Amino acid sequence: MQGSSYLSHFGLSGEPFSNAPVARFYYESEQHKQALTRLGFALSGMKGLCIVIGGIGTGKTTLARRLLDSLPDTEYEAALLVIIHSGVDASWLLRRIAMQLGVVEPHEEKLALLSQLYQRLVEIYQAGKKAVVLIDEAQMLATRELMEEFRGLLNLEVPERKLLSIVFFGLPEIDRIMKLDPPLKQRVALKFRLEGLSRESTERYIQHRLHLAGATTPIYTMAALDVIYDATAGTPRLINALCDNTLMEAFLAGQTQIDAPLVLEVVDNLGIDPKDYEEAAGDFSHEPAPPSPPVPAATTPKAAPKPAEKAPVSAAPGKPTLAPPSAPPAAAASPVAAPRPAAAAPPPRPVSNPVSNPVSNPVAKPPPAPVAASAPPAVTVNMKAPAPPPKPTPKPQATLVAPEEQPSPMLSAFETDDDAPPPRPPPKPASSLKKTTVNLDEIDSLLAQIKKPIG
């Protein structure tokens, strides 16, 4: 009761700054006038899809209702849908549009429902009217499926004219939503952006509503109007909230005029900051950048394994004895246990592989040294041992000499025979092979000389 008593204090017949969309308090600013003119032209020509974008509290709903009231019933079959939940699906949306346009008992099945809707649109066209659907809070229809349904509805047409026009009213996020369906984005015939009121429009807006509420004398000083504009950035919804509270505070203080200090006090109490609403509305016309944490997390593991996978290949190119059973197990046992506790902070994949980090794991480097000393002789002997067999001649001297040269490195490698022939240095198998070849040639020449006199 006390809250409404400021009306009599200021001689008002009604609340001038209610946030409810009261038609009689509508103030037609220059930009609202332009928006209505452009939308009227697009709808009269049945041009398809129109979009009205505005920040929070800029008057989109008020404009939508004003547009609906301005369409003559004799020329238009129009409906206004206010989306209050983001969980709307395509079937609900199509049935609701069909009901608003006069379809009796909309069918549950989609194809049958579309057939009903098409027949109703043809009836409206044959009656000489234009079908128009206004969608308020259209930014909540943020799915590709819904955008495809709107595109399908806009494709319903007769020769030389579309059967349905659609107008979206919503936050700037609509720009991002339209990217979900590029073909629908190409069908946008008109886009208009609502901004905050200017300083002059803010003053006229306040005076207009006070006058319609019955005020006969100025209530706000010019300094107070300046503060109101600075605090609200010309956003009608914020202007209404601030003016309604200042009227109440002036009544409680016994003031008949509202000055700048009182407005500043109310601004501070309400915590009004237009930047908060700008950030909340945001301009979602561009795709949001990916969050920063996943980027390093995704790139770090990929960068580490690549050099690690190449390191083992380059360390031992083409050496079949790179992993003998004696050396690697001992070297791999110690480094595997060390990296795991130390690498608890980084991503788990690079740490789980003990050979993936050539810097902290010494497994990749130690093998070449021991392998070069012991493995090459074994490889050389195994590969060149088959060389003598091509000579099938059973020569006893050659047979006696070859075993002396061949068993020496093999026995020294396995260390299983203590009665080996005269010790020869194992690391020089190449020279022993050369001597074996020379001895065989000498024996052949000796045999040839012996055979001559015998023959």
C-alpha positions as CSV (number, residue, x, y, z in Angstrom):
1,M,0.0,0.0,0.0
2,Q,2.8,2.3,0.9
3,G,4.6,1.4,-2.3
4,S,1.8,2.8,-4.5
5,S,1.3,6.0,-2.5
6,Y,3.9,7.9,-4.5
7,L,1.3,8.1,-7.2
8,S,-0.8,10.6,-5.3
9,H,2.4,12.3,-4.0
10,F,3.3,13.2,-7.6
11,G,-0.3,13.5,-8.9
12,L,-0.1,10.4,-11.1
13,S,-2.9,8.2,-12.2
14,G,-0.9,5.1,-12.9
15,E,2.7,3.7,-12.6
16,P,4.6,5.4,-15.5
17,F,7.6,3.1,-15.4
18,S,6.3,-0.4,-15.2
19,N,8.4,-2.9,-17.0
20,A,5.3,-4.7,-18.3
21,P,4.8,-4.0,-22.0
22,V,1.8,-1.6,-21.7
23,A,0.7,-0.5,-25.1
24,R,-0.4,3.0,-24.1
25,F,3.0,3.8,-22.8
26,Y,4.8,2.9,-26.0
27,Y,7.3,5.5,-27.0
28,E,8.2,5.5,-30.7
29,S,11.8,6.6,-30.9
30,E,13.5,7.3,-34.2
31,Q,15.0,3.8,-34.4
32,H,11.8,2.1,-33.5
33,K,10.0,4.1,-36.1
34,Q,12.6,3.0,-38.7
35,A,12.3,-0.6,-37.6
36,L,8.5,-0.7,-38.0
37,T,8.7,1.0,-41.4
38,R,11.3,-1.5,-42.7
39,L,9.5,-4.5,-41.3
40,G,6.1,-3.3,-42.7
41,F,7.7,-3.1,-46.2
42,A,9.2,-6.6,-46.0
43,L,6.0,-8.2,-44.7
44,S,3.8,-6.5,-47.3
45,G,6.0,-8.0,-50.0
46,M,6.2,-11.4,-48.3
47,K,10.0,-11.3,-48.6
48,G,10.6,-14.3,-46.2
49,L,12.8,-14.0,-43.1
50,C,13.4,-10.8,-41.1
51,I,15.6,-10.4,-38.0
52,V,15.5,-7.8,-35.3
53,I,18.5,-7.9,-33.0
54,G,18.9,-5.9,-29.7
55,G,20.7,-6.1,-26.4
56,I,19.0,-6.9,-23.1
57,G,16.2,-4.4,-22.3
58,T,16.3,-2.5,-25.6
59,G,12.6,-3.0,-26.3
60,K,12.5,-6.0,-28.6
61,T,9.4,-7.5,-27.1
62,T,7.6,-4.1,-27.1
63,L,8.5,-3.6,-30.7
64,A,7.2,-7.2,-31.6
65,R,3.9,-6.4,-29.9
66,R,3.7,-3.0,-31.6
67,L,4.3,-4.7,-35.0
68,L,1.6,-7.3,-34.3
69,D,-0.9,-4.6,-33.4
70,S,0.0,-2.6,-36.5
71,L,-0.8,-5.4,-39.0
72,P,-4.4,-5.0,-40.1
73,D,-6.6,-8.1,-39.6
74,T,-8.1,-7.6,-43.0
75,E,-4.7,-8.1,-44.7
76,Y,-2.7,-10.3,-42.4
77,E,-3.1,-13.6,-40.6
78,A,-0.5,-12.9,-37.9
79,A,0.7,-14.7,-34.7
80,L,3.3,-13.9,-32.0
81,L,5.2,-16.8,-30.3
82,V,7.3,-16.0,-27.2
83,I,9.9,-18.7,-26.6
84,I,10.4,-19.1,-22.9
85,H,12.5,-22.3,-22.9
86,S,15.4,-23.6,-24.8
87,G,14.2,-27.2,-24.9
88,V,11.7,-26.6,-27.7
89,D,11.8,-29.3,-30.3
90,A,10.7,-29.2,-33.9
91,S,7.4,-31.1,-33.5
92,W,6.2,-28.7,-30.8
93,L,7.2,-25.7,-32.8
94,L,5.5,-26.9,-36.0
95,R,2.3,-27.7,-34.1
96,R,2.3,-24.4,-32.3
97,I,2.7,-22.4,-35.5
98,A,0.0,-24.5,-37.2
99,M,-2.4,-23.8,-34.3
100,Q,-1.7,-20.0,-34.3
101,L,-2.4,-19.9,-38.0
102,G,-5.7,-21.7,-37.6
103,V,-5.0,-25.3,-38.3
104,V,-7.7,-27.4,-36.5
105,E,-6.3,-30.4,-34.6
106,P,-2.8,-30.5,-35.8
107,H,-1.5,-34.0,-36.7
108,E,1.1,-35.6,-34.5
109,E,3.0,-37.1,-37.5
110,K,5.3,-34.6,-39.1
111,L,4.6,-35.1,-42.8
112,A,0.8,-35.0,-42.2
113,L,1.3,-31.9,-40.1
114,L,3.2,-30.2,-42.8
115,S,0.5,-31.1,-45.3
116,Q,-2.1,-29.5,-43.0
117,L,0.0,-26.4,-42.6
118,Y,0.5,-26.1,-46.3
119,Q,-3.2,-26.4,-47.0
120,R,-3.9,-23.7,-44.4
121,L,-1.4,-21.3,-45.9
122,V,-3.0,-21.8,-49.3
123,E,-6.3,-21.0,-47.8
124,I,-4.9,-17.8,-46.3
125,Y,-3.4,-16.9,-49.7
126,Q,-6.6,-17.6,-51.6
127,A,-8.5,-15.3,-49.0
128,G,-6.2,-12.5,-50.1
129,K,-4.3,-12.4,-46.8
130,K,-0.6,-12.7,-45.8
131,A,0.6,-15.2,-43.2
132,V,3.1,-13.8,-40.7
133,V,4.7,-15.5,-37.6
134,L,6.6,-13.4,-35.1
135,I,9.1,-15.2,-32.9
136,D,10.2,-13.4,-29.7
137,E,13.3,-14.6,-27.8
138,A,14.4,-16.4,-30.9
139,Q,17.9,-16.9,-29.6
140,M,16.6,-19.8,-27.6
141,L,16.0,-21.8,-30.8
142,A,19.7,-22.7,-30.9
143,T,19.7,-26.0,-32.8
144,R,20.4,-26.9,-36.4
145,E,17.2,-29.0,-36.5
146,L,15.0,-26.0,-35.7
147,M,16.8,-23.8,-38.2
148,E,16.2,-26.4,-40.9
149,E,12.5,-26.5,-40.0
150,F,12.3,-22.7,-40.5
151,R,14.0,-23.1,-43.8
152,G,11.5,-25.7,-44.8
153,L,8.6,-23.4,-43.9
154,L,10.1,-20.6,-45.9
155,N,10.2,-22.9,-48.9
156,L,6.4,-23.2,-48.9
157,E,5.3,-21.0,-51.8
158,V,3.1,-20.5,-54.8
159,P,4.2,-19.1,-58.1
160,E,5.7,-15.7,-57.6
161,R,5.1,-15.5,-53.9
162,K,6.0,-17.1,-50.6
163,L,3.2,-18.4,-48.4
164,L,4.7,-17.4,-45.0
165,S,6.9,-14.6,-43.6
166,I,8.8,-15.0,-40.3
167,V,10.3,-12.4,-38.1
168,F,12.9,-13.2,-35.4
169,F,13.3,-10.9,-32.4
170,G,16.3,-11.8,-30.2
171,L,19.7,-11.1,-28.7
172,P,22.8,-10.7,-30.8
173,E,23.4,-14.5,-30.3
174,I,21.0,-15.0,-33.3
175,D,23.9,-14.2,-35.6
176,R,25.8,-17.3,-34.3
177,I,22.6,-19.4,-34.4
178,M,22.0,-18.5,-38.1
179,K,25.4,-20.0,-38.9
180,L,24.0,-23.4,-38.0
181,D,22.1,-23.4,-41.3
182,P,23.9,-21.4,-44.1
183,P,21.0,-21.8,-46.5
184,L,18.6,-20.2,-44.0
185,K,21.1,-17.4,-43.5
186,Q,21.0,-16.7,-47.2
187,R,17.2,-16.2,-47.0
188,V,17.4,-13.3,-44.6
189,A,15.6,-10.4,-46.4
190,L,16.0,-7.8,-43.6
191,K,18.1,-7.3,-40.5
192,F,17.7,-4.4,-38.1
193,R,19.7,-3.8,-34.9
194,L,18.2,-1.9,-31.9
195,E,20.5,0.2,-29.9
196,G,20.1,2.2,-26.6
197,L,18.3,5.5,-26.7
198,S,20.3,8.7,-27.2
199,R,20.5,11.4,-24.5
200,E,17.7,13.4,-26.1
201,S,15.5,10.3,-26.7
202,T,16.1,9.2,-23.0
203,E,14.7,12.6,-21.8
204,R,11.7,12.4,-24.2
205,Y,11.1,8.8,-23.2
206,I,10.9,9.8,-19.5
207,Q,8.7,12.8,-20.1
208,H,6.4,10.9,-22.4
209,R,5.6,8.3,-19.8
210,L,5.2,10.8,-17.0
211,H,2.8,12.8,-19.2
212,L,0.8,9.7,-20.0
213,A,0.6,8.9,-16.3
214,G,-0.8,12.3,-15.5
215,A,2.2,14.4,-14.5
216,T,1.6,18.1,-15.0
217,T,4.9,19.6,-13.8
218,P,8.6,18.5,-14.4
219,I,9.7,16.0,-11.8
220,Y,13.4,15.3,-12.8
221,T,16.0,18.0,-13.0
222,M,18.3,18.2,-16.1
223,A,21.2,17.0,-14.0
224,A,19.2,14.0,-12.8
225,L,18.3,13.1,-16.4
226,D,22.0,13.3,-17.3
227,V,22.8,10.8,-14.5
228,I,20.0,8.5,-15.6
229,Y,21.3,8.4,-19.2
230,D,24.9,7.8,-18.0
231,A,23.9,5.0,-15.7
232,T,21.6,3.2,-18.1
233,A,23.2,4.0,-21.5
234,G,19.7,4.6,-22.8
235,T,18.4,1.1,-22.2
236,P,14.6,1.4,-21.7
237,R,14.3,-1.4,-19.1
238,L,17.0,0.1,-16.9
239,I,15.5,3.5,-17.3
240,N,12.2,2.1,-16.0
241,A,13.7,0.4,-13.0
242,L,15.8,3.5,-12.1
243,C,12.9,6.0,-12.5
244,D,10.4,3.8,-10.6
245,N,12.8,3.6,-7.6
246,T,13.7,7.3,-7.6
247,L,10.0,8.2,-7.5
248,M,9.6,5.9,-4.5
249,E,12.7,7.3,-2.7
250,A,11.7,10.9,-3.4
251,F,8.3,10.2,-1.9
252,L,9.9,8.7,1.2
253,A,12.2,11.7,1.5
254,G,9.3,14.1,1.0
255,Q,10.8,15.6,-2.2
256,T,8.6,16.8,-5.0
257,Q,11.5,17.0,-7.4
258,I,14.2,14.4,-8.1
259,D,17.8,15.7,-8.4
260,A,21.1,14.1,-9.3
261,P,22.3,13.1,-5.8
262,L,19.1,11.1,-5.3
263,V,19.5,9.3,-8.6
264,L,23.1,8.5,-7.8
265,E,22.1,7.0,-4.5
266,V,19.5,4.8,-6.2
267,V,22.0,3.8,-8.8
268,D,24.4,2.7,-6.1
269,N,21.7,0.8,-4.2
270,L,20.5,-1.1,-7.3
271,G,24.0,-1.7,-8.5
272,I,23.1,-0.7,-12.1
273,D,25.9,-0.9,-14.6
274,P,25.0,-1.0,-18.3
275,K,28.3,-2.8,-19.0
276,D,27.0,-5.9,-17.1
277,Y,24.1,-6.1,-19.6
278,E,26.3,-5.6,-22.6
279,E,28.6,-8.4,-21.5
280,A,25.7,-10.7,-20.8
281,A,24.1,-10.0,-24.1
282,G,27.4,-10.1,-25.9
283,D,27.9,-10.0,-29.6
284,F,27.9,-13.7,-30.6
285,S,28.2,-13.0,-34.3
286,H,31.7,-14.6,-34.2
287,E,32.3,-18.2,-33.2
288,P,33.7,-18.4,-29.6
289,A,37.4,-19.0,-29.4
290,P,38.3,-22.5,-27.9
291,P,39.2,-22.4,-24.2
292,S,42.9,-21.9,-23.5
293,P,43.5,-24.9,-21.2
294,P,42.7,-27.6,-23.8
295,V,45.0,-26.1,-26.3
296,P,48.3,-26.7,-24.5
297,A,47.0,-30.0,-23.2
298,A,46.3,-31.2,-26.7
299,T,49.5,-29.9,-28.2
300,T,52.0,-30.9,-25.5
301,P,51.5,-34.7,-25.7
302,K,51.6,-34.6,-29.5
303,A,54.9,-32.6,-29.6
304,A,56.7,-34.9,-27.1
305,P,56.0,-38.4,-28.7
306,K,57.1,-37.3,-32.2
307,P,60.8,-36.9,-31.4
308,A,60.7,-39.9,-29.1
309,E,59.4,-42.2,-31.9
310,K,62.1,-41.1,-34.3
311,A,65.0,-41.4,-31.7
312,P,65.0,-45.2,-31.5
313,V,65.0,-45.5,-35.3
314,S,68.0,-43.2,-35.8
315,A,70.0,-44.6,-32.9
316,A,70.2,-48.1,-34.3
317,P,69.5,-48.1,-38.1
318,G,69.5,-51.6,-39.4
319,K,71.3,-53.3,-36.5
320,P,69.6,-56.7,-35.9
321,T,71.4,-57.2,-32.6
322,L,70.3,-53.9,-31.0
323,A,68.4,-55.7,-28.2
324,P,70.6,-58.5,-26.9
325,P,69.2,-60.2,-23.8
326,S,72.0,-59.2,-21.5
327,A,72.4,-55.4,-21.9
328,P,68.9,-53.7,-22.4
329,P,67.0,-55.3,-19.5
330,A,69.5,-54.0,-16.9
331,A,69.5,-50.5,-18.5
332,A,65.7,-50.4,-18.9
333,A,64.9,-51.4,-15.4
334,S,66.2,-48.3,-13.7
335,P,65.0,-45.5,-16.0
336,V,61.4,-46.8,-16.2
337,A,60.9,-46.4,-12.5
338,A,62.3,-42.9,-12.3
339,P,60.3,-41.1,-15.0
340,R,56.9,-42.2,-13.7
341,P,56.9,-40.5,-10.3
342,A,58.6,-37.4,-11.7
343,A,56.1,-37.1,-14.6
344,A,53.0,-37.1,-12.5
345,A,52.1,-33.5,-13.4
346,P,52.3,-33.7,-17.3
347,P,49.8,-35.7,-19.3
348,P,49.8,-39.4,-18.7
349,R,50.5,-40.6,-22.2
350,P,54.1,-39.4,-22.6
351,V,55.0,-40.6,-19.1
352,S,53.7,-44.1,-19.6
353,N,56.2,-44.9,-22.4
354,P,59.7,-45.2,-20.9
355,V,61.4,-44.6,-24.2
356,S,59.3,-41.6,-25.2
357,N,61.6,-39.0,-23.6
358,P,65.2,-39.3,-25.0
359,V,66.4,-36.6,-22.6
360,S,65.4,-38.0,-19.3
361,N,65.6,-41.7,-20.2
362,P,69.1,-43.0,-21.0
363,V,67.8,-46.2,-22.7
364,A,68.1,-44.8,-26.2
365,K,71.8,-43.8,-25.9
366,P,73.7,-46.6,-23.9
367,P,72.9,-49.5,-26.3
368,P,75.1,-48.3,-29.2
369,A,78.4,-48.6,-27.3
370,P,78.2,-52.2,-26.1
371,V,76.5,-53.4,-29.3
372,A,79.3,-52.0,-31.4
373,A,81.9,-54.1,-29.6
374,S,80.2,-57.5,-29.4
375,A,77.5,-57.6,-32.0
376,P,79.4,-56.8,-35.2
377,P,81.8,-59.7,-35.0
378,A,78.9,-62.1,-34.6
379,V,77.1,-60.6,-37.5
380,T,80.2,-60.7,-39.6
381,V,81.0,-64.3,-38.9
382,N,77.4,-65.4,-39.5
383,M,77.2,-63.6,-42.8
384,K,80.6,-64.6,-44.1
385,A,80.8,-68.2,-42.8
386,P,78.8,-69.5,-45.7
387,A,81.4,-68.2,-48.1
388,P,83.7,-71.3,-48.1
389,P,80.9,-73.9,-48.9
390,P,80.8,-72.9,-52.6
391,K,83.9,-75.0,-53.1
392,P,82.7,-78.6,-52.9
393,T,86.1,-80.2,-53.2
394,P,86.7,-82.3,-50.1
395,K,90.2,-81.2,-49.4
396,P,91.4,-82.5,-46.1
397,Q,93.9,-79.6,-45.6
398,A,91.3,-77.0,-46.3
399,T,88.9,-78.7,-44.0
400,L,91.5,-78.7,-41.2
401,V,92.3,-75.1,-41.7
402,A,88.7,-73.7,-41.9
403,P,87.7,-75.1,-38.5
404,E,90.7,-73.5,-36.9
405,E,89.6,-70.1,-38.2
406,Q,85.9,-70.4,-37.6
407,P,85.5,-71.9,-34.2
408,S,87.8,-69.4,-32.5
409,P,85.4,-66.4,-32.5
410,M,82.3,-68.6,-32.0
411,L,83.7,-70.3,-28.9
412,S,85.0,-67.0,-27.5
413,A,81.5,-65.5,-27.9
414,F,79.7,-68.3,-26.0
415,E,82.7,-69.2,-23.7
416,T,81.8,-73.0,-23.7
417,D,85.1,-74.7,-24.8
418,D,88.3,-74.4,-22.8
419,D,90.3,-76.6,-25.4
420,A,90.0,-74.1,-28.2
421,P,92.8,-73.8,-30.8
422,P,95.6,-71.3,-30.3
423,P,94.1,-68.1,-28.9
424,R,93.4,-65.5,-31.4
425,P,92.0,-62.1,-30.6
426,P,88.2,-62.2,-31.1
427,P,87.8,-58.5,-32.1
428,K,89.7,-59.1,-35.3
429,P,87.6,-61.6,-37.2
430,A,88.1,-59.8,-40.5
431,S,91.9,-60.4,-40.5
432,S,91.5,-64.1,-39.7
433,L,89.1,-64.5,-42.5
434,K,91.6,-63.1,-44.9
435,K,94.3,-65.5,-43.7
436,T,91.9,-68.4,-44.2
437,T,91.4,-67.4,-47.8
438,V,95.1,-67.0,-48.4
439,N,95.9,-70.4,-46.8
440,L,93.3,-72.1,-49.0
441,D,94.8,-70.5,-52.1
442,E,98.3,-71.6,-51.1
443,I,97.1,-75.1,-50.5
444,D,95.5,-75.2,-54.0
445,S,98.6,-74.1,-55.6
446,L,100.7,-76.6,-53.7
447,L,98.3,-79.4,-54.7
448,A,98.6,-78.3,-58.3
449,Q,102.4,-78.5,-58.1
450,I,102.3,-81.9,-56.5
451,K,99.9,-83.3,-59.1
452,K,102.1,-82.3,-62.0
453,P,105.0,-84.6,-61.3
454,I,102.7,-87.4,-60.2
455,G,100.8,-87.2,-63.4
